[in-house]
Amino acid sequence: MERYKGIHPGIIGFDIDCVVADTMEAFIRLAIDDYGINVLPEDITSFQVEKCLAVSPHIVDEIFARLLSAPLENGLKPMPHAVSVLTEMSACAPLTFITARPEREPVDRWLESIFSKDVYSNSRLVAMGKHDGKAQYVKELGLQYFVDDRVETCVELALAGISPIVFAHPWNRGRHSFASIDNWLDIKQRIIINEFVS
């Protein structure tokens, strides 16, 4: 990971779900509170949640649909320390987020709610509507590094000459040889260099 020290915040972008947004916390909370289904974080060992949980795919789809269409109303929270680290990054470069979410407006409102006006206005958001093809947007936006939790996306990025960094979760551990980080304090410690922030 030492080779990632010195990355300027202006050339790194971030996925939203399970990187900036604590989507699994929200999924588990809604499953327990609204559907009476007990789920533990370590139970989610596949990116395709329905493959690793004894839960109806219909319920899985319904919970994720709620989080996609109404993240604020369903209590989606940022990952611990994401807001403070991204705020620090925004002091020297626009923040860039690229998500597979199909609709921009709900996640844009969510970003506006978690950041100060200055940080939010100094950010870029792309909602692709699909999981594949992220490398095209990463390149168009002039990024060289991208943090994602989906291994298949990271493989695609690497093949396109972009350096992927995997945000570690149970569903991607042991499935790749890319650089990885465990949390946002790890990002701050290993990626953000203080001299970039005036």
PyMOL commands that set and color helices and strands:
alter all, ss='L'
color gray80, all
select helices_A, chain A and resi 2-4+9-11+23-35+41-43+49-51+57-69+82-90+104-114+117-121+134-140+151-159+184-190+194-196
alter helices_A, ss='H'
color red, helices_A
select strands_A, chain A and resi 12-14+95-99+123-127+145-148+163-167+179-181
alter strands_A, ss='S'
color yellow, strands_A
deselect
rebuild
show_as cartoon
